[in-house]
């Protein structure tokens, strides 16, 4: 067997498939700011103030108490009116938030979502409260098999994704990606790969995180959050499809996801790893650092991680400097796996309200205490111009 020594070995970049641009054609959000992405951007713009949730607006925590720190909660919703009464009684809060956000995104989609569309849900571990309470009941009951079986589905990580598909008749790809802080980036990456491989033409990508005593005490005991940083919750959903498909169907493109990069770093290398991830994403997207007009950091309020993230952004963007931040975490608190979808929904709404500069791009970043790092590169719609005040 002969070997061609004149040809250099293939690199990882040579083997990587051509990038696929995902068009965001619908977006919706539920957050402590209120219902809809517009409510979220109003808080970010300072036109509406956001404070701690009133006691009467907090969900029922089943007799458990929250840790002593600020709290942000999604305002009370009439779930029976929004989702119907059938099958609602045994659904947990995570699944209900996800269902409402997804219903809103599908309702605002400028077209008909076919039954072949799929769902990709980003999460940490599903509903921590449901798993914890169900496990506790198995210890408290006289016999473990006396635990109510109708509550078991809530303990399964893919409960929300399954309910979204069942209730909306979506028979395509159905996946739940457990990535913690990076769940939203990984979900979009999964969606892009599914589209690239011909497994789906249209996908609902979402993330939801509920406020609960179980997760709240987890954050409290870990010391990972600043003492004054609030616990939050929220859900966001986006309809994504190939840009060519959206344009062929005449659907307005709200944003374009050019890159979804992830990586890992050992202890002490998080800044370098995230900076390298950002550079790689910008290069593969053909986006210059100077074109990045806004950033959406994912570690605000996390002890130590927030400083590492800012250092990585400065290192990657270099002389271009750090652009203004679209930081939903300041408004909604710690939402963990729902943070990236909420950031993207807020960014989409910002562009919808004020327009986008030609070629304008944004960076959405995330990093976890386990060493995982990731980022999204997103562009505004190509046919969107900056809006000016007619006065």
C-alpha positions as CSV (number, residue, x, y, z in Angstrom):
1,X,0.0,0.0,0.0
2,X,1.4,3.4,-1.0
3,X,1.1,6.6,1.0
4,X,0.8,10.1,-0.5
5,X,3.3,12.0,1.6
6,X,2.9,15.2,-0.4
7,X,-0.6,15.8,1.0
8,X,-0.6,17.4,4.5
9,X,-2.8,15.6,7.1
10,X,-6.4,16.9,7.5
11,X,-7.0,19.1,10.5
12,X,-10.1,19.2,12.6
13,X,-11.3,22.3,10.8
14,X,-10.9,20.5,7.4
15,X,-13.2,17.8,8.7
16,X,-15.8,20.1,10.1
17,X,-18.9,20.5,7.9
18,X,-19.7,23.8,6.4
19,X,-21.5,26.1,8.8
20,X,-25.3,26.2,8.8
21,X,-27.0,29.5,9.5
22,X,-30.1,29.1,11.6
23,X,-32.8,31.8,11.2
24,X,-34.8,32.7,14.3
25,X,-38.3,33.3,12.9
26,X,-40.2,33.5,16.2
27,X,-39.3,34.1,19.9
28,X,-41.1,34.3,23.2
29,X,-40.2,34.7,26.8
30,X,-41.6,34.4,30.3
31,X,-39.6,36.1,33.1
32,X,-40.0,38.0,36.3
33,X,-40.3,41.1,34.2
34,X,-43.6,39.8,32.8
35,X,-45.0,37.9,29.9
36,X,-43.3,38.5,26.5
37,X,-39.9,39.5,25.4
38,X,-41.0,43.2,25.3
39,X,-41.4,43.1,29.1
40,X,-37.9,41.8,29.5
41,X,-36.3,44.5,27.3
42,X,-38.3,47.2,29.1
43,X,-36.6,46.2,32.3
44,X,-33.2,46.1,30.6
45,X,-33.8,49.6,29.1
46,X,-34.7,50.9,32.6
47,X,-38.2,52.0,31.5
48,X,-39.7,49.5,34.0
49,X,-38.1,48.8,37.3
50,X,-37.7,45.3,38.6
51,X,-37.6,44.5,42.3
52,X,-38.0,41.5,44.6
53,X,-41.2,39.5,44.1
54,X,-44.1,40.2,46.5
55,X,-45.0,37.3,48.8
56,X,-48.4,36.9,47.2
57,X,-46.8,36.5,43.8
58,X,-44.5,33.7,44.8
59,X,-45.4,30.1,43.8
60,X,-46.3,27.5,46.4
61,X,-43.1,25.8,47.6
62,X,-44.9,22.9,49.2
63,X,-44.1,23.9,52.7
64,X,-40.3,24.5,52.0
65,X,-38.7,27.8,52.7
66,X,-36.3,29.8,50.4
67,X,-32.9,30.8,51.5
68,X,-32.5,34.4,52.8
69,X,-31.7,36.2,49.6
70,X,-33.5,38.3,46.9
71,X,-36.0,36.5,44.8
72,X,-37.5,37.1,41.3
73,X,-40.5,35.1,40.2
74,X,-42.6,34.9,37.0
75,X,-45.9,36.7,37.8
76,X,-48.9,34.5,38.5
77,X,-50.3,33.0,35.3
78,X,-53.8,31.6,34.5
79,X,-52.5,28.3,33.3
80,X,-55.9,26.8,32.7
81,X,-56.9,29.6,30.4
82,X,-53.5,29.5,28.6
83,X,-53.1,25.7,28.3
84,X,-56.5,24.3,29.0
85,X,-57.5,22.1,32.0
86,X,-56.9,18.7,30.4
87,X,-53.8,17.0,31.8
88,X,-52.6,20.1,33.6
89,X,-53.2,19.1,37.2
90,X,-50.1,16.9,37.6
91,X,-47.7,19.0,35.6
92,X,-44.9,20.7,37.6
93,X,-43.9,24.4,37.3
94,X,-41.0,23.8,35.0
95,X,-43.2,22.0,32.4
96,X,-45.9,24.7,32.7
97,X,-43.5,27.5,32.1
98,X,-42.0,25.7,29.1
99,X,-45.5,25.0,27.6
100,X,-46.6,28.6,27.8
101,X,-43.4,29.9,26.3
102,X,-43.5,27.4,23.5
103,X,-47.2,28.1,22.8
104,X,-46.4,31.8,22.6
105,X,-43.5,31.2,20.2
106,X,-45.7,29.0,17.9
107,X,-48.5,31.5,18.0
108,X,-46.3,34.3,16.8
109,X,-44.6,32.2,14.1
110,X,-45.5,33.7,10.7
111,X,-46.6,30.6,9.0
112,X,-47.8,27.0,9.7
113,X,-45.5,24.7,11.8
114,X,-45.8,21.3,10.2
115,X,-46.3,18.1,12.4
116,X,-42.8,17.1,11.3
117,X,-41.2,19.9,13.3
118,X,-39.3,19.0,16.4
119,X,-38.4,20.2,19.9
120,X,-35.0,20.7,21.5
121,X,-35.1,21.6,25.2
122,X,-32.1,22.8,27.2
123,X,-32.0,22.0,30.9
124,X,-29.8,21.3,33.9
125,X,-31.4,18.2,35.4
126,X,-35.1,18.8,34.6
127,X,-37.2,19.8,37.7
128,X,-35.0,19.6,40.8
129,X,-38.1,20.1,42.9
130,X,-40.0,17.3,41.3
131,X,-37.2,14.8,41.7
132,X,-36.5,15.9,45.3
133,X,-40.1,15.7,46.4
134,X,-40.8,12.4,44.7
135,X,-37.7,10.8,46.3
136,X,-38.7,12.2,49.7
137,X,-42.2,10.7,49.4
138,X,-40.7,7.3,48.8
139,X,-39.0,7.5,52.2
140,X,-42.0,9.0,54.0
141,X,-44.7,6.6,52.7
142,X,-45.5,3.3,54.6
143,X,-44.4,1.5,51.5
144,X,-42.4,3.0,48.6
145,X,-44.9,1.7,46.0
146,X,-47.7,3.9,47.5
147,X,-46.1,7.0,46.0
148,X,-48.5,8.6,43.5
149,X,-47.4,7.3,40.1
150,X,-48.9,10.2,38.2
151,X,-46.2,12.5,39.6
152,X,-43.3,10.3,38.4
153,X,-43.2,11.8,34.8
154,X,-42.2,15.2,36.3
155,X,-39.0,13.6,37.6
156,X,-37.9,12.6,34.1
157,X,-35.5,15.1,32.5
158,X,-37.3,15.1,29.2
159,X,-40.8,15.7,30.6
160,X,-41.1,19.3,29.4
161,X,-39.9,18.5,25.8
162,X,-42.3,15.5,25.6
163,X,-45.3,17.6,26.8
164,X,-44.5,20.3,24.3
165,X,-44.5,17.8,21.5
166,X,-47.6,16.0,22.6
167,X,-49.7,19.1,23.1
168,X,-48.7,20.7,19.9
169,X,-48.6,17.6,17.7
170,X,-44.9,17.9,16.8
171,X,-43.7,14.5,15.6
172,X,-40.2,15.3,14.6
173,X,-36.9,15.3,16.5
174,X,-37.5,15.4,20.3
175,X,-34.4,15.9,22.4
176,X,-33.5,17.2,25.8
177,X,-29.9,18.5,26.3
178,X,-28.6,18.6,29.9
179,X,-25.9,21.2,29.9
180,X,-26.5,23.4,32.9
181,X,-25.3,26.9,32.2
182,X,-24.5,25.9,28.6
183,X,-27.8,24.2,28.0
184,X,-29.1,26.9,25.6
185,X,-26.0,26.9,23.5
186,X,-25.8,23.2,23.4
187,X,-29.5,23.0,22.4
188,X,-29.0,25.4,19.5
189,X,-25.9,23.4,18.5
190,X,-28.0,20.2,18.5
191,X,-30.7,21.9,16.5
192,X,-28.1,23.1,13.9
193,X,-26.7,19.6,13.6
194,X,-30.1,18.1,13.2
195,X,-30.9,20.6,10.4
196,X,-27.5,20.0,8.7
197,X,-28.0,16.3,8.7
198,X,-31.5,16.5,7.3
199,X,-33.3,15.3,10.4
200,X,-35.4,18.4,10.8
201,X,-36.4,21.5,8.8
202,X,-38.0,23.5,11.6
203,X,-37.3,23.2,15.3
204,X,-38.6,24.7,18.6
205,X,-35.6,25.4,20.8
206,X,-36.4,26.2,24.4
207,X,-35.2,26.4,28.0
208,X,-37.1,26.6,31.3
209,X,-36.0,27.0,34.9
210,X,-38.4,27.1,37.9
211,X,-37.8,28.9,41.2
212,X,-37.8,26.3,44.0
213,X,-36.5,25.8,47.5
214,X,-34.4,22.8,46.5
215,X,-32.4,24.6,43.8
216,X,-32.3,27.8,45.9
217,X,-30.6,26.1,48.8
218,X,-28.3,24.4,46.3
219,X,-27.1,27.8,45.2
220,X,-27.0,29.1,48.8
221,X,-24.9,26.2,50.2
222,X,-22.5,26.2,47.2
223,X,-21.5,29.8,47.7
224,X,-21.5,30.2,43.9
225,X,-23.7,33.3,43.9
226,X,-23.0,36.7,45.4
227,X,-25.1,37.1,48.6
228,X,-27.1,40.0,47.1
229,X,-27.8,38.3,43.7
230,X,-31.4,37.1,43.3
231,X,-32.7,33.7,42.6
232,X,-34.9,33.8,39.5
233,X,-36.8,31.7,37.0
234,X,-38.0,32.0,33.5
235,X,-38.6,30.3,30.1
236,X,-37.9,31.2,26.5
237,X,-38.6,29.5,23.2
238,X,-37.5,30.2,19.7
239,X,-38.5,28.7,16.3
240,X,-35.5,28.2,14.2
241,X,-35.1,27.0,10.6
242,X,-32.5,27.2,7.8
243,X,-32.1,30.8,6.6
244,X,-32.8,29.7,3.0
245,X,-36.1,28.0,4.0
246,X,-37.3,31.1,5.9
247,X,-36.5,33.4,3.0
248,X,-38.2,31.0,0.5
249,X,-41.3,31.0,2.7
250,X,-41.3,34.8,2.9
251,X,-40.9,34.8,6.7
252,X,-39.2,37.7,8.4
253,X,-35.9,36.7,10.0
254,X,-35.5,38.1,13.5
255,X,-31.9,37.0,14.0
256,X,-29.4,34.6,12.5
257,X,-27.4,32.1,14.6
258,X,-24.0,31.8,12.9
259,X,-22.1,29.8,15.4
260,X,-22.6,27.7,18.5
261,X,-19.3,26.7,20.0
262,X,-18.5,24.8,23.1
263,X,-15.4,23.7,24.9
264,X,-13.8,22.5,28.2
265,X,-11.0,23.7,30.3
266,X,-9.3,22.3,33.4
267,X,-9.1,24.4,36.6
268,X,-7.3,27.7,36.1
269,X,-7.8,27.8,32.3
270,X,-11.4,29.0,32.0
271,X,-10.5,32.5,30.7
272,X,-8.2,31.2,28.0
273,X,-10.6,28.5,27.0
274,X,-13.6,30.9,26.7
275,X,-11.5,33.4,24.8
276,X,-10.4,30.8,22.4
277,X,-13.9,29.6,22.0
278,X,-15.1,33.1,21.1
279,X,-12.2,33.6,18.6
280,X,-13.0,30.3,16.9
281,X,-16.7,31.2,16.7
282,X,-16.0,34.6,15.3
283,X,-13.6,33.2,12.7
284,X,-16.0,30.5,11.6
285,X,-18.8,33.0,11.3
286,X,-16.6,35.5,9.3
287,X,-17.4,38.1,11.9
288,X,-14.8,40.7,12.9
289,X,-14.5,41.7,16.5
290,X,-15.4,45.3,15.5
291,X,-18.8,44.0,14.2
292,X,-19.7,42.8,17.7
293,X,-22.0,45.6,19.0
294,X,-23.4,43.9,22.1
295,X,-22.6,41.0,24.4
296,X,-24.8,38.9,26.7
297,X,-22.8,37.5,29.5
298,X,-24.0,34.3,31.2
299,X,-22.1,34.4,34.5
300,X,-23.2,37.7,36.0
301,X,-23.6,37.4,39.8
302,X,-21.6,34.1,40.0
303,X,-18.6,34.5,42.4
304,X,-15.4,34.5,40.4
305,X,-16.9,33.3,37.1
306,X,-18.2,36.7,36.2
307,X,-14.7,38.2,36.3
308,X,-13.3,35.4,34.3
309,X,-16.0,35.8,31.7
310,X,-15.3,39.5,31.3
311,X,-11.6,38.9,31.0
312,X,-12.2,36.4,28.3
313,X,-14.4,38.8,26.4
314,X,-11.8,41.5,26.6
315,X,-9.1,39.2,25.5
316,X,-11.1,37.9,22.5
317,X,-12.4,41.2,21.3
318,X,-9.0,43.0,21.8
319,X,-8.7,46.5,20.5
320,X,-12.4,46.6,19.7
321,X,-13.2,46.9,23.3
322,X,-16.1,45.6,25.3
323,X,-19.5,46.7,23.7
324,X,-22.7,47.4,25.7
325,X,-24.2,44.4,27.5
326,X,-27.6,42.9,27.1
327,X,-27.6,41.3,30.6
328,X,-30.9,39.6,31.4
329,X,-29.5,38.1,34.6
330,X,-29.4,41.6,36.2
331,X,-33.2,41.7,35.7
332,X,-34.3,38.2,36.3
333,X,-31.7,36.7,38.6
334,X,-30.1,33.3,38.4
335,X,-32.0,31.3,35.8
336,X,-29.2,28.7,35.0
337,X,-30.3,26.6,32.0
338,X,-32.8,29.2,30.8
339,X,-30.3,32.0,30.8
340,X,-29.1,31.7,27.2
341,X,-32.6,31.3,25.6
342,X,-33.7,34.4,27.6
343,X,-30.7,36.3,26.4
344,X,-31.4,35.5,22.8
345,X,-35.1,36.3,23.2
346,X,-34.1,39.7,24.7
347,X,-31.6,40.4,21.9
348,X,-34.1,39.5,19.2
349,X,-36.6,41.9,20.8
350,X,-34.0,44.6,21.1
351,X,-33.3,44.4,17.4
352,X,-37.0,44.3,16.6
353,X,-37.6,47.5,18.5
354,X,-34.6,49.6,17.4
355,X,-33.4,47.8,14.3
356,X,-29.9,46.6,13.6
357,X,-26.8,48.2,12.1
358,X,-25.7,46.6,8.8
359,X,-23.5,43.6,9.7
360,X,-24.2,44.1,13.4
361,X,-23.4,41.0,15.5
362,X,-23.8,40.0,19.1
363,X,-22.0,37.5,21.4
364,X,-23.8,35.3,24.0
365,X,-21.4,33.6,26.3
366,X,-21.6,31.0,29.1
367,X,-19.3,29.1,31.4
368,X,-19.8,26.6,34.2
369,X,-17.9,25.8,37.4
370,X,-17.3,22.4,35.9
371,X,-15.0,23.8,33.2
372,X,-17.4,24.0,30.4
373,X,-17.4,27.1,28.2
374,X,-19.4,28.2,25.1
375,X,-20.7,31.0,23.0
376,X,-23.1,32.0,20.3
377,X,-22.5,34.4,17.5
378,X,-25.7,36.0,16.3
379,X,-26.4,38.6,13.6
380,X,-29.3,40.8,13.2
381,X,-31.5,40.4,10.1
382,X,-29.8,41.4,6.9
383,X,-32.8,43.4,5.7
384,X,-33.2,45.3,9.0
385,X,-32.1,48.9,9.2
386,X,-31.5,51.1,12.2
387,X,-34.6,53.0,13.1
388,X,-34.2,56.7,13.7
389,X,-36.5,59.1,15.6
390,X,-38.5,61.0,12.9
391,X,-38.3,64.1,15.1
